Amino acid sequence: MGKIGKIYLSFIFVLFVIFMIAVVQTFRPVRNVQPEDVMKIEGVVTDIQEGSGFDILITLKNDAHYYYINRGIQYGLTLDQLRSDILNKTVTLYGIKRWTIFTRDKNMGHISKLTIDDVVLFNEINNDTHEKTIK
């Protein structure tokens, strides 16, 4: 193998390593959420739906992001109760803040805490000022 072949293989190897780092960063699970792992998002809820895998999908007015509470139905949240509590009202979401290839603005859409008027409806953040609502 010549010098050009070695340079080519080295280049391909570096690209592969960069690709694998991006894949791991993008698809690693959200576990053990800490207060510094979230970003505060405020907005008016315009829609609440059930998603696949028992997720609860939340749409905010004038926000193109996709927000969801992972397995929210299994944690005892109900769509009817959420609709009566937060639909067409201003809420505060605390979403996971993590850069991935798909979320370059660091907004993953995974909701770790949901509050309305200082009342916590859902919280999975460890070491938070409010008690966790899930076990």
Phi, psi and omega in degrees: 000133183275179181298320179294321178297318179294318178297317179299312180294322177297317178297315179297320179297316179297316177298320179297316179297316178298317178299316181294322177297317179296321180294314180297316179297321183287319190253009177289143184289158178268110180221155174052056183290130179250160181304328180282354180270358186241159175237144183274130180229127178243144178181172179265127181284124179253342181202145175225126181225162172268132178255185178289154178067031178066020178283155173246122182261133181234131178249132177254147180297134178057033178227122184276356182285158180256113182251143180208150170258112184295122181055036182300324180296321180291338179273007175095000176283142178239148181296318181298316180293317178296319178299317180288331183276320191234350182296131182064025177235158178279126180237166173242121177254144173243101183263155179296132180255104180207129177283132170221175179297334181265342183235072184289341176270008177071009179262100183283336181092346178286117182274124178258342179207139180229123179228153172219126181050047179064015174256124182275119178265332180207137179206122175240015183275127175283148177059033180268164179291337177255153180292146176292143179261357178235159179254000000 
